[in-house]
Amino acid sequence: MKTYRLRGLALFGIAALSGTLLAADAPVVTGTLAGNLLVGGSGRVMILSPQGEVVWEHKCGLVHDAWRLPNGNVLYADGAVAEVTPDKKIVFQYKSEVGQGGGAFACQRLQDGNTLVGENSTGRVLEVDPQGKIVFKLELPGMQQGSHDNMRMARKLANGNYLVCLKAGHLVQEYTPKGEVVLELKTGNIAFAAIRTPRGTTLVSTLDHVTEFDASGKKVWDLANTDLPGTKITNMTGIELLPGGDLVIGCYAAYADGEGTGLLRVTREKKLVWSYANPKADGSLMAVQSLDKDNKPLAGEIR
């Protein structure tokens, strides 16, 4: 695979060039990105071109979760949850009443127009209407108000249940709306993100591994951060399952001494498709969503 090191927007669209373009503070893309990417970085949410160039950005906090919505807006969680238009107007916002502990780390726009909020600071999973009113509340047991270590990603599933990553317990649990636990997955490290696949398995990122569990909790597939020779990977956090089965992964605190990988795409056979690195611009890239050339989400992706 070729490596490209690009310098600024002036070089946008030159993927056909061969070799390496040198610039000490430029992004490095190895392989070929299939399309654009929505990415949550350190202090911004942005769209990257296939060459790793920033083609749109919105300044904010440390982004844990982000979505390109069908209306073209971007929904993101950086302690608060906000929806921003392409011209950077905030049209929806939810802020936790408890700021200590980081506020909200997870978000998801639901089919009825409400927004799922994973509120780490209170240990609650919420549904909020477009006016910012809480219309559903699931208080998780054993949470400590104001703690940074309650939960990470949360998702509402097609069956109406909630899939929640519990940081301190190294657990993923699936809750009914009444709070009943119907599935518990024990992980060997911090559970950051969990997604339910079309075949009913659950993929979980735990910093040094991405593991797939069947419905009984048995491990059926695993990717370690040491499984890709020549690619330095630290903390695998945000995960996306593409229609063809590949995984796109974002990494927290991705670099040490300027070395590391911020984003990567890998096959189920553990082959690297592409990687992205930009240690001087974004030390953490926890949220990632693949887009097509028109900046629309790919049909069939799971996050």
Secondary structure, 3 states (H helix, E strand, C coil): CCEEECCCHHHCCCCCCCCCCCCCCCCEEEECCCCCEEEECEEEEEEECCCCCEEEEEEEEECCEEEECCCCCEEEECECEEEECCCCCEEEEECCCCCCCCCEEEEEECCCCCEEEEECCCCEEEEECCCCCEEEEEECCCCCCCCCCCEEEEEECCCCCEEEEECCCCEEEEECCCCCEEEEEECCCCCCEEEECCCCCEEEECECEEEEECCCCCEEEEEECCCCCCCCCCEEEEEEECCCCCEEEEEECCEECCEECCEEEECCCCCEEEEEECCCCCCCCCEEEEECCCCCECCCCEC
